[in-house]
Amino acid sequence: MISINEVRDMLLQILEVYTPSGKEWRLHEPLREICSRLGYENYGVDKVGNFIAEYGSGRTILLAGHMDTVPGRLEVKVSNDEVWGRGAVDAKGPLISMLLGAAKAKDDVKGVKVIVACLVDEEREGKGANYLVSSGFKADHIIIGEPTGTIGVAIGYRGSLTVRVNVSASGGHSSAPYMGESALDKFLALWEEIKRNFSGRGYDETSACITVLEAGDWPTKLPEFVRAIINIRIPCNVLSKQILSKLEELCLEHGCELSVLERTEPVKVSLSSLVPRSLIRGMLKIGMKPKAVMKTGTSDMNIMHRISQDIAAYGPGDSLLAHTTLERVSIKDVLTAAEVYKNCILELASISQI
């Protein structure tokens, strides 16, 4: 049995290790210690830095979370039932729940192989998930560890298109802007067009935002350059090539250069497939009231569904706190999610034996 204090300590242990994308290796040793404490038989690191823990043999149930976080250190602390820190919600809280849940199922499950994959680079280009796909990794059932409020089962995610826009202009003196040319003005005219075309406010719509913006180099000069990064989220009824085609058209009209940094298609699966059903049954078994959710963001589910379409995302944490300075997760919710993961594994194992 793992006590609530031990779970708190595990959360603190991995939250105190700062792992923005590219620095996930820092978490390998703490995860080895945690897997040893939880009784995993086999664990190690693959070629791209994914940390893999597993047991059993037979049909494969994969639980996949991620080790990386967005940049920005936060104070790690405990307040009442909550643990605060960068990644508490996205997605180290779900990762600990997965490791706990799979370990709790170990003595009762037969005829399946259970793998917990702690992936790299989810917050950037999905290097860890893409490696599993390209390497021929096989799994029959996949659960993605992401915050769904503990009662949500995510069956869909929007896609993502991230582009860099470069703008050049001749510049001029700030005292006579009407006689010069401002790269920032050119970019802002482009941005107004992008907002007009992609101004959605929910899962079923396309939305756009500027995430990085650099312009100018002197207080009394018109900006001669702009470098911007724009992220567009894509609903399931739209393909990324449609969005990209429109962006290319707009950039050409406004004299701006465009390059693609990241491109991920949207995903949506059936609520009646085995993984969503098993997660729902796992919640019902402990008296919870589950609900299906569609996520406005993007996750490794968008990539991993190429391995198996029997896939869904689930985990503790309020997704509205992800990527904010207020990231925190309830220890109670982490334990509850672990119980749901355990029940889901047992449910999938029993179906596999039929």
TORKOL-4160 file (C-alpha; in steps of 0.2 Angstrom, whole numbers, padded with zeros to 4 digits, m for minus):
354
<pt num="1" X="0000" Y="0000" Z="0000"/>
<pt num="2" X="0006" Y="0018" Z="m0004"/>
<pt num="3" X="0001" Y="0031" Z="0008"/>
<pt num="4" X="m0005" Y="0048" Z="0004"/>
<pt num="5" X="0011" Y="0055" Z="0011"/>
<pt num="6" X="0021" Y="0044" Z="0000"/>
<pt num="7" X="0011" Y="0050" Z="m0015"/>
<pt num="8" X="0014" Y="0068" Z="m0010"/>
<pt num="9" X="0033" Y="0065" Z="m0009"/>
<pt num="10" X="0033" Y="0057" Z="m0026"/>
<pt num="11" X="0024" Y="0072" Z="m0033"/>
<pt num="12" X="0036" Y="0084" Z="m0024"/>
<pt num="13" X="0051" Y="0074" Z="m0030"/>
<pt num="14" X="0046" Y="0075" Z="m0049"/>
<pt num="15" X="0040" Y="0093" Z="m0048"/>
<pt num="16" X="0056" Y="0099" Z="m0040"/>
<pt num="17" X="0065" Y="0093" Z="m0055"/>
<pt num="18" X="0063" Y="0107" Z="m0069"/>
<pt num="19" X="0061" Y="0099" Z="m0085"/>
<pt num="20" X="0056" Y="0110" Z="m0100"/>
<pt num="21" X="0056" Y="0102" Z="m0117"/>
<pt num="22" X="0074" Y="0096" Z="m0120"/>
<pt num="23" X="0079" Y="0093" Z="m0102"/>
<pt num="24" X="0068" Y="0078" Z="m0098"/>
<pt num="25" X="0084" Y="0068" Z="m0095"/>
<pt num="26" X="0084" Y="0076" Z="m0078"/>
<pt num="27" X="0069" Y="0066" Z="m0073"/>
<pt num="28" X="0076" Y="0049" Z="m0077"/>
<pt num="29" X="0084" Y="0045" Z="m0060"/>
<pt num="30" X="0069" Y="0051" Z="m0050"/>
<pt num="31" X="0058" Y="0040" Z="m0061"/>
<pt num="32" X="0070" Y="0025" Z="m0058"/>
<pt num="33" X="0068" Y="0027" Z="m0039"/>
<pt num="34" X="0049" Y="0029" Z="m0040"/>
<pt num="35" X="0047" Y="0013" Z="m0051"/>
<pt num="36" X="0058" Y="0003" Z="m0040"/>
<pt num="37" X="0048" Y="0009" Z="m0025"/>
<pt num="38" X="0032" Y="0004" Z="m0034"/>
<pt num="39" X="0038" Y="m0013" Z="m0039"/>
<pt num="40" X="0040" Y="m0012" Z="m0058"/>
<pt num="41" X="0050" Y="m0026" Z="m0065"/>
<pt num="42" X="0058" Y="m0018" Z="m0080"/>
<pt num="43" X="0061" Y="0001" Z="m0083"/>
<pt num="44" X="0073" Y="0011" Z="m0093"/>
<pt num="45" X="0076" Y="0024" Z="m0107"/>
<pt num="46" X="0074" Y="0022" Z="m0126"/>
<pt num="47" X="0084" Y="0030" Z="m0140"/>
<pt num="48" X="0076" Y="0047" Z="m0139"/>
<pt num="49" X="0075" Y="0049" Z="m0120"/>
<pt num="50" X="0057" Y="0042" Z="m0116"/>
<pt num="51" X="0057" Y="0033" Z="m0100"/>
<pt num="52" X="0048" Y="0016" Z="m0101"/>
<pt num="53" X="0041" Y="0005" Z="m0087"/>
<pt num="54" X="0032" Y="m0011" Z="m0090"/>
<pt num="55" X="0027" Y="m0028" Z="m0084"/>
<pt num="56" X="0018" Y="m0044" Z="m0090"/>
<pt num="57" X="0016" Y="m0051" Z="m0108"/>
<pt num="58" X="0002" Y="m0053" Z="m0121"/>
<pt num="59" X="m0010" Y="m0039" Z="m0128"/>
<pt num="60" X="m0003" Y="m0022" Z="m0124"/>
<pt num="61" X="m0011" Y="m0008" Z="m0114"/>
<pt num="62" X="m0001" Y="0008" Z="m0115"/>
<pt num="63" X="m0002" Y="0022" Z="m0103"/>
<pt num="64" X="0007" Y="0037" Z="m0110"/>
<pt num="65" X="0011" Y="0053" Z="m0101"/>
<pt num="66" X="0025" Y="0066" Z="m0104"/>
<pt num="67" X="0039" Y="0072" Z="m0093"/>
<pt num="68" X="0042" Y="0089" Z="m0101"/>
<pt num="69" X="0034" Y="0106" Z="m0096"/>
<pt num="70" X="0032" Y="0123" Z="m0104"/>
<pt num="71" X="0047" Y="0134" Z="m0099"/>
<pt num="72" X="0045" Y="0145" Z="m0083"/>
<pt num="73" X="0051" Y="0139" Z="m0065"/>
<pt num="74" X="0038" Y="0139" Z="m0051"/>
<pt num="75" X="0039" Y="0137" Z="m0033"/>
<pt num="76" X="0036" Y="0119" Z="m0028"/>
<pt num="77" X="0025" Y="0119" Z="m0012"/>
<pt num="78" X="0011" Y="0110" Z="m0003"/>
<pt num="79" X="m0004" Y="0119" Z="0003"/>
<pt num="80" X="m0018" Y="0109" Z="0011"/>
<pt num="81" X="m0022" Y="0095" Z="m0001"/>
<pt num="82" X="m0013" Y="0103" Z="m0016"/>
<pt num="83" X="0004" Y="0102" Z="m0023"/>
<pt num="84" X="0010" Y="0117" Z="m0033"/>
<pt num="85" X="0023" Y="0118" Z="m0046"/>
<pt num="86" X="0027" Y="0118" Z="m0065"/>
<pt num="87" X="0019" Y="0103" Z="m0072"/>
<pt num="88" X="0008" Y="0098" Z="m0058"/>
<pt num="89" X="m0007" Y="0099" Z="m0070"/>
<pt num="90" X="0002" Y="0097" Z="m0087"/>
<pt num="91" X="0007" Y="0083" Z="m0085"/>
<pt num="92" X="0017" Y="0076" Z="m0070"/>
<pt num="93" X="0001" Y="0074" Z="m0059"/>
<pt num="94" X="m0007" Y="0062" Z="m0072"/>
<pt num="95" X="0010" Y="0054" Z="m0074"/>
<pt num="96" X="0012" Y="0049" Z="m0056"/>
<pt num="97" X="m0007" Y="0043" Z="m0056"/>
<pt num="98" X="m0002" Y="0032" Z="m0071"/>
<pt num="99" X="0013" Y="0024" Z="m0062"/>
<pt num="100" X="0003" Y="0022" Z="m0047"/>
<pt num="101" X="m0013" Y="0015" Z="m0056"/>
<pt num="102" X="m0003" Y="0002" Z="m0066"/>
<pt num="103" X="0007" Y="m0003" Z="m0051"/>
<pt num="104" X="m0009" Y="m0006" Z="m0041"/>
<pt num="105" X="m0016" Y="m0017" Z="m0055"/>
<pt num="106" X="0000" Y="m0028" Z="m0057"/>
<pt num="107" X="m0005" Y="m0042" Z="m0045"/>
<pt num="108" X="m0022" Y="m0044" Z="m0052"/>
<pt num="109" X="m0020" Y="m0043" Z="m0070"/>
<pt num="110" X="m0015" Y="m0057" Z="m0082"/>
<pt num="111" X="m0013" Y="m0060" Z="m0100"/>
<pt num="112" X="m0008" Y="m0042" Z="m0105"/>
<pt num="113" X="0007" Y="m0032" Z="m0106"/>
<pt num="114" X="0006" Y="m0015" Z="m0097"/>
<pt num="115" X="0018" Y="m0001" Z="m0102"/>
<pt num="116" X="0019" Y="0016" Z="m0094"/>
<pt num="117" X="0028" Y="0028" Z="m0106"/>
<pt num="118" X="0035" Y="0044" Z="m0099"/>
<pt num="119" X="0037" Y="0053" Z="m0116"/>
<pt num="120" X="0048" Y="0068" Z="m0121"/>
<pt num="121" X="0045" Y="0084" Z="m0131"/>
<pt num="122" X="0025" Y="0084" Z="m0130"/>
<pt num="123" X="0025" Y="0103" Z="m0127"/>
<pt num="124" X="0035" Y="0106" Z="m0143"/>
<pt num="125" X="0035" Y="0094" Z="m0158"/>
<pt num="126" X="0030" Y="0077" Z="m0150"/>
<pt num="127" X="0047" Y="0069" Z="m0153"/>
<pt num="128" X="0044" Y="0055" Z="m0140"/>
<pt num="129" X="0027" Y="0050" Z="m0147"/>
<pt num="130" X="0033" Y="0052" Z="m0165"/>
<pt num="131" X="0047" Y="0040" Z="m0161"/>
<pt num="132" X="0036" Y="0027" Z="m0155"/>
<pt num="133" X="0025" Y="0028" Z="m0171"/>
<pt num="134" X="0040" Y="0028" Z="m0183"/>
<pt num="135" X="0049" Y="0014" Z="m0173"/>
<pt num="136" X="0034" Y="0002" Z="m0176"/>
<pt num="137" X="0029" Y="0001" Z="m0158"/>
<pt num="138" X="0013" Y="m0009" Z="m0156"/>
<pt num="139" X="m0001" Y="m0007" Z="m0143"/>
<pt num="140" X="m0019" Y="m0013" Z="m0143"/>
<pt num="141" X="m0026" Y="0000" Z="m0131"/>
<pt num="142" X="m0019" Y="0017" Z="m0127"/>
<pt num="143" X="m0023" Y="0029" Z="m0112"/>
<pt num="144" X="m0015" Y="0047" Z="m0113"/>
<pt num="145" X="m0011" Y="0055" Z="m0097"/>
<pt num="146" X="m0018" Y="0073" Z="m0098"/>
<pt num="147" X="m0028" Y="0083" Z="m0086"/>
<pt num="148" X="m0047" Y="0080" Z="m0088"/>
<pt num="149" X="m0053" Y="0086" Z="m0071"/>
<pt num="150" X="m0053" Y="0068" Z="m0065"/>
<pt num="151" X="m0071" Y="0065" Z="m0071"/>
<pt num="152" X="m0068" Y="0068" Z="m0090"/>
<pt num="153" X="m0064" Y="0056" Z="m0103"/>
<pt num="154" X="m0056" Y="0066" Z="m0118"/>
<pt num="155" X="m0061" Y="0058" Z="m0135"/>
<pt num="156" X="m0056" Y="0072" Z="m0146"/>
<pt num="157" X="m0042" Y="0086" Z="m0147"/>
<pt num="158" X="m0040" Y="0100" Z="m0160"/>
<pt num="159" X="m0025" Y="0100" Z="m0171"/>
<pt num="160" X="m0011" Y="0113" Z="m0171"/>
<pt num="161" X="m0002" Y="0123" Z="m0184"/>
<pt num="162" X="0013" Y="0133" Z="m0178"/>
<pt num="163" X="0021" Y="0145" Z="m0190"/>
<pt num="164" X="0035" Y="0158" Z="m0190"/>
<pt num="165" X="0032" Y="0175" Z="m0199"/>
<pt num="166" X="0046" Y="0186" Z="m0204"/>
<pt num="167" X="0043" Y="0204" Z="m0210"/>
<pt num="168" X="0056" Y="0216" Z="m0217"/>
<pt num="169" X="0054" Y="0235" Z="m0221"/>
<pt num="170" X="0065" Y="0250" Z="m0225"/>
<pt num="171" X="0061" Y="0258" Z="m0209"/>
<pt num="172" X="0062" Y="0277" Z="m0206"/>
<pt num="173" X="0062" Y="0291" Z="m0193"/>
<pt num="174" X="0049" Y="0290" Z="m0179"/>
<pt num="175" X="0046" Y="0309" Z="m0181"/>
<pt num="176" X="0039" Y="0306" Z="m0199"/>
<pt num="177" X="0031" Y="0289" Z="m0199"/>
<pt num="178" X="0021" Y="0294" Z="m0214"/>
<pt num="179" X="0037" Y="0295" Z="m0224"/>
<pt num="180" X="0044" Y="0278" Z="m0219"/>
<pt num="181" X="0039" Y="0260" Z="m0219"/>
<pt num="182" X="0036" Y="0250" Z="m0203"/>
<pt num="183" X="0038" Y="0231" Z="m0203"/>
<pt num="184" X="0027" Y="0231" Z="m0188"/>
<pt num="185" X="0013" Y="0240" Z="m0197"/>
<pt num="186" X="0014" Y="0227" Z="m0211"/>
<pt num="187" X="0013" Y="0213" Z="m0198"/>
<pt num="188" X="m0002" Y="0220" Z="m0189"/>
<pt num="189" X="m0011" Y="0222" Z="m0205"/>
<pt num="190" X="m0008" Y="0204" Z="m0208"/>
<pt num="191" X="m0013" Y="0199" Z="m0191"/>
<pt num="192" X="m0030" Y="0208" Z="m0192"/>
<pt num="193" X="m0033" Y="0197" Z="m0208"/>
<pt num="194" X="m0028" Y="0181" Z="m0198"/>
<pt num="195" X="m0039" Y="0186" Z="m0184"/>
<pt num="196" X="m0054" Y="0189" Z="m0195"/>
<pt num="197" X="m0052" Y="0172" Z="m0203"/>
<pt num="198" X="m0048" Y="0162" Z="m0188"/>
<pt num="199" X="m0057" Y="0170" Z="m0173"/>
<pt num="200" X="m0065" Y="0154" Z="m0165"/>
<pt num="201" X="m0069" Y="0153" Z="m0147"/>
<pt num="202" X="m0072" Y="0134" Z="m0144"/>
<pt num="203" X="m0068" Y="0116" Z="m0149"/>
<pt num="204" X="m0078" Y="0116" Z="m0165"/>
<pt num="205" X="m0070" Y="0132" Z="m0172"/>
<pt num="206" X="m0052" Y="0138" Z="m0178"/>
<pt num="207" X="m0043" Y="0150" Z="m0166"/>
<pt num="208" X="m0027" Y="0159" Z="m0168"/>
<pt num="209" X="m0015" Y="0168" Z="m0156"/>
<pt num="210" X="0002" Y="0176" Z="m0157"/>
<pt num="211" X="0014" Y="0167" Z="m0144"/>
<pt num="212" X="0030" Y="0176" Z="m0148"/>
<pt num="213" X="0033" Y="0194" Z="m0155"/>
<pt num="214" X="0049" Y="0203" Z="m0158"/>
<pt num="215" X="0050" Y="0220" Z="m0167"/>
<pt num="216" X="0062" Y="0235" Z="m0169"/>
<pt num="217" X="0078" Y="0239" Z="m0161"/>
<pt num="218" X="0078" Y="0258" Z="m0156"/>
<pt num="219" X="0065" Y="0270" Z="m0148"/>
<pt num="220" X="0066" Y="0283" Z="m0163"/>
<pt num="221" X="0066" Y="0271" Z="m0178"/>
<pt num="222" X="0052" Y="0263" Z="m0187"/>
<pt num="223" X="0054" Y="0244" Z="m0185"/>
<pt num="224" X="0064" Y="0237" Z="m0199"/>
<pt num="225" X="0060" Y="0219" Z="m0194"/>
<pt num="226" X="0046" Y="0208" Z="m0186"/>
<pt num="227" X="0048" Y="0190" Z="m0180"/>
<pt num="228" X="0033" Y="0182" Z="m0174"/>
<pt num="229" X="0026" Y="0165" Z="m0170"/>
<pt num="230" X="0008" Y="0161" Z="m0172"/>
<pt num="231" X="m0001" Y="0146" Z="m0166"/>
<pt num="232" X="m0018" Y="0140" Z="m0174"/>
<pt num="233" X="m0029" Y="0127" Z="m0167"/>
<pt num="234" X="m0039" Y="0117" Z="m0179"/>
<pt num="235" X="m0056" Y="0108" Z="m0176"/>
<pt num="236" X="m0059" Y="0090" Z="m0182"/>
<pt num="237" X="m0069" Y="0095" Z="m0198"/>
<pt num="238" X="m0054" Y="0105" Z="m0205"/>
<pt num="239" X="m0037" Y="0099" Z="m0211"/>
<pt num="240" X="m0021" Y="0108" Z="m0208"/>
<pt num="241" X="m0017" Y="0110" Z="m0226"/>
<pt num="242" X="m0033" Y="0121" Z="m0228"/>
<pt num="243" X="m0027" Y="0133" Z="m0214"/>
<pt num="244" X="m0009" Y="0133" Z="m0221"/>
<pt num="245" X="m0015" Y="0137" Z="m0239"/>
<pt num="246" X="m0025" Y="0152" Z="m0232"/>
<pt num="247" X="m0010" Y="0158" Z="m0222"/>
<pt num="248" X="0001" Y="0157" Z="m0237"/>
<pt num="249" X="m0011" Y="0167" Z="m0247"/>
<pt num="250" X="m0012" Y="0181" Z="m0234"/>
<pt num="251" X="0007" Y="0182" Z="m0231"/>
<pt num="252" X="0009" Y="0184" Z="m0250"/>
<pt num="253" X="m0003" Y="0198" Z="m0250"/>
<pt num="254" X="0005" Y="0207" Z="m0236"/>
<pt num="255" X="0023" Y="0204" Z="m0241"/>
<pt num="256" X="0027" Y="0193" Z="m0227"/>
<pt num="257" X="0038" Y="0177" Z="m0226"/>
<pt num="258" X="0030" Y="0161" Z="m0219"/>
<pt num="259" X="0038" Y="0145" Z="m0212"/>
<pt num="260" X="0030" Y="0130" Z="m0203"/>
<pt num="261" X="0037" Y="0125" Z="m0186"/>
<pt num="262" X="0024" Y="0112" Z="m0181"/>
<pt num="263" X="0009" Y="0104" Z="m0189"/>
<pt num="264" X="m0003" Y="0091" Z="m0180"/>
<pt num="265" X="m0019" Y="0085" Z="m0187"/>
<pt num="266" X="m0035" Y="0085" Z="m0175"/>
<pt num="267" X="m0041" Y="0068" Z="m0168"/>
<pt num="268" X="m0058" Y="0062" Z="m0163"/>
<pt num="269" X="m0063" Y="0044" Z="m0158"/>
<pt num="270" X="m0079" Y="0035" Z="m0154"/>
<pt num="271" X="m0085" Y="0035" Z="m0136"/>
<pt num="272" X="m0090" Y="0017" Z="m0138"/>
<pt num="273" X="m0073" Y="0010" Z="m0141"/>
<pt num="274" X="m0065" Y="0000" Z="m0127"/>
<pt num="275" X="m0053" Y="0012" Z="m0119"/>
<pt num="276" X="m0066" Y="0026" Z="m0117"/>
<pt num="277" X="m0079" Y="0013" Z="m0111"/>
<pt num="278" X="m0067" Y="0005" Z="m0099"/>
<pt num="279" X="m0062" Y="0022" Z="m0091"/>
<pt num="280" X="m0080" Y="0026" Z="m0089"/>
<pt num="281" X="m0083" Y="0010" Z="m0081"/>
<pt num="282" X="m0068" Y="0012" Z="m0070"/>
<pt num="283" X="m0075" Y="0028" Z="m0063"/>
<pt num="284" X="m0093" Y="0021" Z="m0061"/>
<pt num="285" X="m0085" Y="0007" Z="m0050"/>
<pt num="286" X="m0080" Y="0020" Z="m0037"/>
<pt num="287" X="m0095" Y="0031" Z="m0038"/>
<pt num="288" X="m0090" Y="0044" Z="m0049"/>
<pt num="289" X="m0100" Y="0053" Z="m0063"/>
<pt num="290" X="m0090" Y="0053" Z="m0079"/>
<pt num="291" X="m0092" Y="0064" Z="m0094"/>
<pt num="292" X="m0085" Y="0064" Z="m0112"/>
<pt num="293" X="m0075" Y="0079" Z="m0116"/>
<pt num="294" X="m0068" Y="0087" Z="m0132"/>
<pt num="295" X="m0052" Y="0097" Z="m0128"/>
<pt num="296" X="m0048" Y="0113" Z="m0137"/>
<pt num="297" X="m0029" Y="0109" Z="m0135"/>
<pt num="298" X="m0018" Y="0096" Z="m0143"/>
<pt num="299" X="m0009" Y="0082" Z="m0135"/>
<pt num="300" X="0001" Y="0066" Z="m0139"/>
<pt num="301" X="m0016" Y="0058" Z="m0143"/>
<pt num="302" X="m0016" Y="0067" Z="m0160"/>
<pt num="303" X="0000" Y="0057" Z="m0164"/>
<pt num="304" X="m0003" Y="0041" Z="m0155"/>
<pt num="305" X="m0019" Y="0037" Z="m0163"/>
<pt num="306" X="m0009" Y="0031" Z="m0178"/>
<pt num="307" X="m0003" Y="0016" Z="m0167"/>
<pt num="308" X="m0021" Y="0012" Z="m0161"/>
<pt num="309" X="m0038" Y="0021" Z="m0163"/>
<pt num="310" X="m0043" Y="0013" Z="m0147"/>
<pt num="311" X="m0037" Y="0028" Z="m0137"/>
<pt num="312" X="m0043" Y="0041" Z="m0125"/>
<pt num="313" X="m0036" Y="0054" Z="m0113"/>
<pt num="314" X="m0039" Y="0055" Z="m0094"/>
<pt num="315" X="m0030" Y="0062" Z="m0079"/>
<pt num="316" X="m0031" Y="0073" Z="m0063"/>
<pt num="317" X="m0030" Y="0091" Z="m0064"/>
<pt num="318" X="m0039" Y="0107" Z="m0070"/>
<pt num="319" X="m0033" Y="0110" Z="m0088"/>
<pt num="320" X="m0037" Y="0129" Z="m0086"/>
<pt num="321" X="m0022" Y="0129" Z="m0074"/>
<pt num="322" X="m0010" Y="0121" Z="m0087"/>
<pt num="323" X="0004" Y="0133" Z="m0093"/>
<pt num="324" X="m0001" Y="0146" Z="m0079"/>
<pt num="325" X="0008" Y="0152" Z="m0064"/>
<pt num="326" X="m0006" Y="0144" Z="m0053"/>
<pt num="327" X="m0002" Y="0126" Z="m0058"/>
<pt num="328" X="m0007" Y="0114" Z="m0044"/>
<pt num="329" X="m0015" Y="0097" Z="m0042"/>
<pt num="330" X="m0025" Y="0089" Z="m0028"/>
<pt num="331" X="m0016" Y="0074" Z="m0020"/>
<pt num="332" X="m0033" Y="0066" Z="m0017"/>
<pt num="333" X="m0037" Y="0068" Z="m0036"/>
<pt num="334" X="m0020" Y="0060" Z="m0040"/>
<pt num="335" X="m0025" Y="0045" Z="m0030"/>
<pt num="336" X="m0043" Y="0044" Z="m0037"/>
<pt num="337" X="m0036" Y="0045" Z="m0055"/>
<pt num="338" X="m0024" Y="0031" Z="m0050"/>
<pt num="339" X="m0039" Y="0020" Z="m0045"/>
<pt num="340" X="m0048" Y="0024" Z="m0061"/>
<pt num="341" X="m0032" Y="0019" Z="m0071"/>
<pt num="342" X="m0031" Y="0003" Z="m0061"/>
<pt num="343" X="m0049" Y="m0001" Z="m0064"/>
<pt num="344" X="m0047" Y="0003" Z="m0083"/>
<pt num="345" X="m0032" Y="m0009" Z="m0085"/>
<pt num="346" X="m0042" Y="m0023" Z="m0076"/>
<pt num="347" X="m0057" Y="m0020" Z="m0087"/>
<pt num="348" X="m0046" Y="m0020" Z="m0103"/>
<pt num="349" X="m0037" Y="m0036" Z="m0097"/>
<pt num="350" X="m0053" Y="m0045" Z="m0094"/>
<pt num="351" X="m0060" Y="m0040" Z="m0112"/>
<pt num="352" X="m0044" Y="m0046" Z="m0120"/>
<pt num="353" X="m0046" Y="m0063" Z="m0112"/>
<pt num="354" X="m0063" Y="m0066" Z="m0119"/>
